[in-house]
Amino acid sequence: MSIKTLPVENSLYSNGVYPLLVASLGLGTVALANTGGANIRIWEVLVGVFVLFVFVRYCLGSRIFSQNRMTGLLLLPLIVSVLLSGLNANRLDLWGKQGLLLSLMLVLFFVVSQRWSRVQILQNMRWVIYPGILVAGWGILELFLDPENLPLYYTSGGFIMPRAVSLFAEPNEFSEYLALPFGFLFSAMLYRHKFSSWERKIFGLGLSVVIVAQVLSFSRGGMVVFASEILAWYLLTSFYSTGKLRVWGRKLLFFIVSLLAIGGLLAGHDVLSIVDVFVERLQGLFSGNDVTSQIRWQGIIDAIANTVASPVNFVVGMGFGNLTLLLGEGVATTANVLVDVFSELGILGLLSIMTIVGAALVLPLRILSDLMRKRDDDMLAAFFGAYLSFVGLLAGGMTYATHMLNIFWFSCGLLFAIYQYKNSLLASDRRSNNDHN
């Protein structure tokens, strides 16, 4: 069945629900309502619209999804592990709340993975980039408009610096979100000849805004995210790319380094002071003198010790969302994805999510050499945007619970869609050959 004939996808596309969903991923704490102490965010409502629409079409007897069932099969073990963890949860209310949030993200992942036609994949590019630029820009403007109400970073040198948060709850979450527009903007600039002159200018300015916003978040995780995305680009182009793309990439890296200095100037201090802050932040990770790092490392040690101390905890975890009972009130994560998942979902959950991540990283690479050979720069731009963003979020997961961010599952789903696009091309070629025979 051709993807173009799928009723749900065509209807949602024409009604503009899907683009709004993608654009809403960066709205952070912006909520439509508050129920039982929980905010109902715009992206969650739009995911609900998808679910309702699918249910209605199912009741009408329409075929809903494509033949890409791989994502559903990969999600099944993770869903089972979440359910099993509930049997060992001390607080079922926490388990249910966290499970509901994850279920919405998994629906998002599944829907994105089903939109694997060329038009649908390319549609994501601009709906990630333009809202991302606006969200990053607002983070910068806040520093000038309302610095008194922003989180502060106190340096050993006596500087007190407000940290950019934009629409998010805190700076680290904002810095993780920036992985998404950064990856797509980096990719768009590599393939800028595929865009109009005015878009190239907007993308260049947008990349500047995103980088400066990352600097002004003063997030160590953000440094890891951007560095990982650049490293992933370097490794991929070393194996798959032409010399011309690598040359343009080096020019782009020079541009990025220059913007780091601009970000320092905008922070209200000289550039060397900003460099000192970053060096101090990085040294704090290993010096043992940084309070935040001490809390994180102790949380990791306690979580692992609690998990391996009991066979039940080791297999099914202490219950999804129940990690806060171990770490203390107000602390819901060790700031490490692997430890969080292992602690709450046990080895079953850890293996499940590692399988999904591994498939998302490996399977789409099968199409990269084909796209390079055919010089399909449109799809290459989408591929690198999704791949770099996902790698950045994986790296960010070592300092933040990125598996509970909607953008993590969005970028993961997009990689599966790109892989399925390759399969659709192979199937089309086989049909064409059979017709000729």
Secondary structure, DSSP 8 states (H G I E B T S, - for coil): --GGG-HHHHHHHHHTHHHHHHHGGG-TT-EEEEETTEEEEHHHHHHHHHHHHHHHHHHTT---S-S--HHHHHHHHHHHHHHHHGGG-S-HHHHHHHHHHHHHHHHHHHHHHH--SHHHHHHHHHHHHHHHHHHHHHHHHHHHH-GGGS-EEE-TTS-EEE---TTSSSHHHHHHHTHHHHHHHHHHHHTGGGS-HHHHHHHHHHHHHHHHHHHHHT-HHHHHHHHHHHHHHHHHHHHH--HHHHHHHHHHHHHHHHHHHHHHHHTTS-HHHHHHHHHHHHHHHHHS--HHHHHHHHHHHHHHHHHHT-HHHHHH-S-TT-THHHH-TT----S-HHHHHHHHHHHHHHHHHHHHHHHHHHTTHHHHHHHHHHT-HHHHHHHHHHHHHHHHHHHHTTTS-GGGSHHHHHHHHHHHHHHHHHHHHHHHHHHHHHHH-
